[in-house]
Amino acid sequence: MIIKVEAYIREEKMDDVLDALAKMNVHGITCYQVMGCGAQHGIKKYVRGNQNIPVNMLPKIKIEVVVSTEEWEDKVMECIRKAAFTGHHGDGKIFSYHVQNALRIRTGEKGEEAVYSKSSLNPDPPKE
């Protein structure tokens, strides 16, 4: 099973979220700078100190993570939620999708093998 977790968060929370995911040993993260609006419907900005201009689209960060189980889906979603939380409008949204297939271009591997390195699927026992 391959699941993609997609989060839209405040720009200023990106480092907090990435640090929290790194502490969970989550790898293979993709980030984008995007524009969007939700319940906030944008904000009003002052331009050159005297005009009140509505700005409908707000800058956000989109984070994508691909995981292999529903357990990790829940863990990643909760990790992002906690790290991105401010309690104010505009904290963002998190979505998850089932991914039908994946293909690693370099090797031709498909499915979970295309997403995860063989060492992460079958880790070597610890060396003493």
N, C-alpha and C positions, 0 to 999 in steps of 0.2 A: 504494500500500500504506500502510495506517495501522496502527501498532503502539503499544499502550499498555504502558508500563513502570510497574510498581507495586512500591514498596519499603516494607517495614516495618522501621523502624530505632529505635535508642535515642533518647529525647527529647534527650539532651545532645549528640547528633551532628547534629541538624537544621541548625544554622547552618553546620557544616562541609560538609555535603552540598549545601546551597543555594548556598554560596559556590563550591564546586567546579563545580556545574552552570552557574552564572553565568559562570565563567571559560571554559567551553566554549561560551558564547553560546547556552545552552539557555533557551528562553522557554516560557511556558504551563505553569507548574508549579502543581499543586494539592497542598495539605498538609492533613492531618486529624490531630486528636488522637484516638487509638483505644486500646482496651484489648485485650489478648490474652495468650496463653501458647503456648509451644512446648515444646522439650525441657526448659526450666527448670522447668516445672510450677509457676511462681510462686515466691514467697519467703515467709519468715517475718518478721513485724514485731513489734516491741515496742510495746504500746499502754499509755500512761501508765506506762512504765518497768517493768512487772512481768508482762505477759502476752505469751506467744508465740503470735500469731495467724497462721494461714496466709493468704496473699493469693494466690489462684490467677490472677488477671488482673493483668497488669502494664501500665503506661502505655507506649505506643509512639507513633511518628509514622508516618503513612502518606503517602507521596509518590507522586503520579501525574504522569507525563510522557508526552505523545503525540509519536511520531517518525514519519518518513516512509520510512525504509529499514532493512534489517537491519544495515547498517553502523552507523547511528546508534543502533540498539537495543543493539548490542554496546558502543559507546562510552559510552552513558549508563549501562548496567548496570555497566561496569567503573569508571566515575567514582564512582558511588554506592558500590560495594563498597569502593573505596580510601578514600573519605572517611568511611564509616561503620564501618570496621574498628577493633576494639580487641583482638581475639584472645580475647575471653571469651565464654562462653555468653550469649545474648541480643543478639548483634550484629544479628540480623534476617535477613530473607529478601527476595529480589527475584524478581518474576514478570514475564513478558511475555505479552501476548495480542494476537492479530490482531483489529483492529476492523473489523467488516463495513462500516460506513458512519458518516458524521457529517453533521450538518445545522446550518448557522449560522442561528439563528432570525432575526436581523435582515435578512439578505439572501436567504435561501433557498438559498445555495450548498451543494453536497453534496460528499462525498468529501474528498480532500486540500485542495481549495479552501476548504472549510468550516473546516479546522483551521489552515491557514497563511495569513498575509496575502499578498496578491498581490506586495507588495514583497519578501517573503522567497522567493517562488517565482521571480520574475523581477526580481532586483535591478538597479537602474540602474547603469550603469558609473560608476566613481569620477570625481568632478569634479576638474579640475586647476586 
